[in-house]
Amino acid sequence: MRGRNILIIGLALFIGLIAVYLTNSYFSGEQQRQAREAEERQMARIVVASQDFQFGTPLASTNLQLANWPSNSVPQGAFQSVEEAIRGGRVALRPIVIGEPILASKVSGEGGRAVLSAILPEELRAVAIPVNQVSSVGGFVRAGDVVDVMLTRQIPGEGATGQDQMTSVVLENVLVLAIDQTADENQTNPQVGQTATVQTDILGAQKLTLARQIGSLSLALRNVENQAIGGTRTVTTADLAGSGFYIPAKTSAPADPQAVAGAGRNASDPAPRRTSGPTMSIVRGVEATTYEVKRNGGM
C-alpha cells in the first residue's frame, strides 16, 4: 500500500515536470516565432504590459512581455527588453492597460517609488486642501478631474455681521492629482475624502494656503475640455433670491397719558375729581397733569 502511494506521487511529479517543460517550450517557441516575424517584417520589439497596472504597481517579468511593433512608429521612451524595464525596481506612475507599451514617462526611474512628486512638472506644485462630501461634489471629484476652487468667507468691515458672506473663485481649471491617498485616474466610483491634492503654480499654492486659513473651500467640477478661465465675480448674500426682504424689529405702542397718570396713584388715594367741561392733559416725563380749560368769559 505504501509502495503504491510512493509510485502515485512519483508519477504525479513526473507529469508535473513534463507539463512545466512543455509550457516553457511553448512560450520559448512563441517568443522565437515572434522574433522571426519581427525580423521578417522589419518590426521592432518593445516591452508591453501583460496585465493592467495601477498607480504604484511594480514592474516585474511576470507582468511584462515583448511585442512586435512597427519600427517606424515606436513610441518615445519605449523599452527594448524586459530586463531594462524592470531594472532598479521601477513602478507605474500612471494606469497602464494590457498590451499598452511601457514608456519611461509612465514609470519611475531606477530605484524610484510611487511618489506624487515623480509626476509633477518641474515648475508646478502639489497642494492639499480640506474637503468633505459637500465641498467635493458628493465624492464625484476624483484624481484626474479638473475643478475650480471657491472660497467662502465673511465680508470684511466693522459693520458686517455673521450673515454677511461672500464667495469668490480662487483658482480656475485646476487638475486634481489625488483624493486622500488615491491617485488612480481609473477609479471613477464616488468616494468621499477629507483631502484633495491639486496641481498649481507657486502663486496658486500661496493663494490656497491663505484661503484655507480665512474661510471654507469648495470644489466645482468642470468639463475637462473646458479650458476657459476668467469672467467670474464675487457673489454676496445680496445676489441670493429674497435678499431684498426685511422684517423690522417689533416696537411697543406709546403709553396712554391717562393710564400713566393713574399708574402712580395708590389705591387709598381719592379718585381724581371729574370735570364736566373740556380738559387738557400735559405729560411731563411719565407724570400727566390734567387741567380744566376755562370757557371764554366763565369758569
C-alpha positions in Angstrom: 0.0 0.0 0.0 2.8 2.3 0.9 4.7 1.5 -2.2 1.7 2.2 -4.4 1.3 5.7 -2.8 5.0 6.4 -3.5 4.5 5.3 -7.1 1.5 7.6 -7.5 3.4 10.6 -6.0 6.3 9.9 -8.3 4.1 9.7 -11.3 2.4 13.0 -10.4 5.7 14.7 -10.0 6.9 13.3 -13.4 3.7 14.5 -15.1 4.1 18.0 -13.5 7.7 18.3 -14.7 6.6 17.3 -18.2 3.8 20.0 -18.1 6.3 22.7 -17.0 8.8 21.6 -19.7 6.1 21.7 -22.4 4.8 25.1 -21.2 8.3 26.6 -21.2 8.9 25.1 -24.6 5.7 26.6 -25.9 6.4 30.1 -24.7 10.0 29.9 -25.8 8.9 28.8 -29.2 6.3 31.6 -29.3 8.9 34.2 -28.5 11.2 32.8 -31.1 8.4 32.8 -33.7 7.5 36.5 -32.9 11.2 37.4 -33.1 11.5 35.8 -36.6 8.3 37.5 -37.6 9.5 40.9 -36.4 12.8 40.4 -38.3 11.0 39.4 -41.5 8.5 42.3 -41.3 11.2 44.7 -40.1 9.3 45.3 -36.9 10.7 46.4 -33.5 10.4 44.5 -30.3 9.2 46.6 -27.3 8.0 45.9 -23.8 4.2 46.0 -23.2 2.0 45.2 -20.2 0.7 41.7 -19.9 -1.8 42.8 -17.2 -3.4 46.0 -16.0 -1.2 48.4 -14.0 -2.4 50.8 -11.3 -0.5 53.7 -9.7 2.4 52.2 -7.8 2.3 48.7 -9.4 5.9 47.3 -9.5 7.3 46.3 -12.9 8.3 42.6 -13.0 8.9 39.9 -15.5 5.6 38.3 -14.7 3.5 41.3 -15.8 5.6 42.4 -18.8 6.2 40.9 -22.2 7.8 41.7 -25.6 5.5 42.5 -28.5 6.1 43.3 -32.2 5.7 47.0 -33.1 6.0 48.8 -36.4 9.6 50.1 -36.4 8.6 53.4 -37.9 6.1 54.2 -35.0 7.9 53.1 -31.9 6.7 55.4 -29.0 9.4 57.6 -27.5 10.7 56.2 -24.2 9.7 52.6 -25.0 11.9 49.8 -23.6 13.6 47.2 -25.8 13.9 44.4 -23.2 12.1 43.3 -20.1 15.4 43.3 -18.2 15.8 47.0 -19.0 12.3 47.8 -17.9 12.4 46.2 -14.5 16.0 47.3 -13.7 16.2 49.2 -10.4 12.7 48.4 -9.2 10.6 50.7 -11.4 6.9 51.2 -10.6 4.0 52.6 -12.6 3.2 56.3 -12.2 0.1 56.1 -14.4 -2.6 53.5 -15.1 -1.5 51.1 -17.9 -3.7 48.6 -19.7 -2.9 45.2 -21.2 -1.0 45.5 -24.4 0.0 49.1 -23.8 3.7 50.0 -24.3 5.7 50.6 -21.2 7.1 54.1 -21.5 9.7 55.9 -19.4 7.3 58.8 -18.8 4.8 56.4 -17.2 7.1 54.7 -14.8 9.6 55.8 -12.2 13.3 55.9 -12.6 15.6 53.3 -11.3 15.1 52.9 -7.6 12.0 55.0 -7.8 8.9 54.8 -5.7 5.3 55.6 -6.4 5.6 59.2 -5.1 3.4 62.0 -6.3 6.4 64.3 -6.9 7.5 62.0 -9.7 4.6 63.1 -12.0 4.8 66.8 -11.1 6.1 69.1 -13.8 9.2 71.0 -12.6 7.5 74.4 -12.4 4.3 73.3 -10.7 3.4 72.3 -7.1 1.0 69.9 -5.3 -1.2 71.5 -2.6 -3.6 69.7 -0.3 -6.9 71.3 0.8 -9.6 70.0 3.1 -12.8 68.8 1.6 -16.0 66.9 2.6 -19.0 65.3 1.0 -20.5 68.7 0.1 -17.4 70.6 -1.0 -16.1 67.7 -3.1 -19.3 67.4 -5.1 -20.7 64.5 -3.2 -17.5 62.4 -3.7 -17.6 62.6 -7.5 -14.4 64.6 -7.7 -11.7 62.0 -8.5 -8.0 62.0 -9.5 -7.6 63.4 -13.0 -10.7 65.7 -12.8 -10.5 69.4 -13.4 -12.1 71.8 -10.9 -12.5 75.4 -9.8 -11.6 76.2 -6.2 -14.0 78.6 -4.5 -13.6 80.4 -1.1 -16.5 81.4 1.1 -15.7 83.9 3.9 -17.3 86.8 5.9 -17.3 90.2 4.2 -14.7 92.4 5.9 -15.6 95.6 7.6 -16.7 96.8 11.1 -20.4 96.9 10.0 -20.5 93.4 8.7 -22.4 90.7 10.7 -22.1 86.9 10.7 -24.7 86.7 7.9 -22.7 88.9 5.5 -20.9 86.3 3.5 -19.2 86.3 0.1 -17.9 83.6 -2.3 -15.1 84.1 -4.8 -13.2 81.9 -7.2 -9.6 81.5 -6.0 -8.3 79.2 -8.8 -9.8 78.0 -12.1 -9.1 75.0 -14.3 -7.1 73.1 -11.6 -6.1 69.5 -12.0 -6.9 67.1 -9.1 -3.9 64.8 -8.5 -5.3 62.7 -5.7 -8.2 62.4 -3.2 -6.8 61.4 0.2 -4.0 59.0 -0.9 -5.7 57.7 -4.0 -4.1 58.9 -7.3 -5.7 56.3 -9.6 -7.3 58.0 -12.6 -9.2 54.9 -13.4 -11.0 54.9 -10.1 -14.4 56.5 -11.1 -16.6 55.4 -8.3 -17.7 58.3 -6.0 -15.7 58.2 -2.7 -15.9 60.9 0.0 -12.4 62.0 1.0 -11.1 64.5 3.5 -8.2 65.9 1.5 -7.9 66.9 -2.2 -4.4 67.4 -3.7 -4.4 69.7 -6.6 -1.7 70.9 -9.1 -1.0 74.6 -9.4 1.9 77.0 -9.7 3.7 78.6 -6.8 1.3 81.7 -6.7 -1.7 79.4 -6.7 -0.2 77.4 -3.9 0.2 80.5 -1.8 -3.4 81.6 -2.5 -4.8 78.2 -1.4 -2.7 78.1 1.7 -4.0 81.6 2.7 -7.6 80.9 1.6 -8.0 77.8 3.8 -7.0 79.9 6.8 -9.6 82.6 6.4 -12.6 80.7 5.1 -14.0 77.4 3.8 -13.1 76.0 0.4 -15.3 74.2 -2.1 -14.7 72.4 -5.4 -16.7 73.0 -8.6 -16.4 70.1 -11.1 -16.0 71.2 -14.7 -15.7 69.6 -18.1 -12.1 68.6 -18.8 -12.4 70.1 -22.3 -13.4 73.5 -21.0 -10.1 75.4 -20.6 -11.7 78.9 -20.4 -10.8 81.0 -17.4 -11.8 84.4 -16.3 -15.2 86.2 -16.3 -16.1 85.3 -12.7 -17.1 87.7 -10.0 -17.6 87.7 -6.2 -21.1 86.7 -5.1 -22.6 88.1 -1.9 -25.8 87.4 0.0 -27.3 90.3 -1.9 -27.2 88.1 -5.0 -29.4 85.4 -3.5 -33.1 85.3 -4.2 -35.2 87.0 -1.5 -32.3 89.0 -0.1 -34.3 92.3 -0.5 -36.9 91.3 2.1 -36.5 92.8 5.5 -38.6 92.4 8.7 -38.1 95.3 11.2 -37.9 94.8 14.9 -41.2 94.9 16.9 -41.8 98.2 18.9 -44.2 98.8 21.9 -47.3 101.2 21.5 -47.0 104.7 23.1 -48.3 104.9 26.7 -51.8 106.3 27.3 -51.4 109.6 29.3 -54.4 108.7 31.5 -53.0 105.3 32.2 -49.6 106.8 33.0 -51.3 109.3 35.3 -53.1 106.6 37.2 -50.2 104.2 37.4 -48.5 106.2 40.2 -51.7 106.6 42.3 -52.2 104.4 45.4 -55.5 102.5 46.0 -56.2 104.6 49.2 -55.9 107.9 47.4 -59.2 109.6 46.5 -60.2 109.4 42.9 -59.4 112.5 40.9 -62.3 114.9 40.5 -64.2 114.5 37.3 -64.7 117.7 35.4 -67.8 118.5 33.3 -66.0 120.9 30.9 -63.2 120.5 28.5 -59.8 119.5 29.8 -56.2 119.4 28.7 -53.6 116.8 29.8 -49.9 117.8 30.0 -47.3 114.9 30.3 -44.0 115.8 32.0 -41.7 112.8 31.8 -44.0 110.0 32.9 -46.4 112.1 35.0 -49.5 113.5 33.5 -51.4 116.5 34.8 -55.0 117.3 33.7 -56.1 120.9 33.6 -59.7 122.2 33.2 -60.0 124.6 30.3 -62.0 127.6 31.3 -64.6 128.8 28.9 -64.3 132.2 27.5 -65.9 134.6 29.9 -66.7 131.9 32.6 -65.3 129.1 34.8 
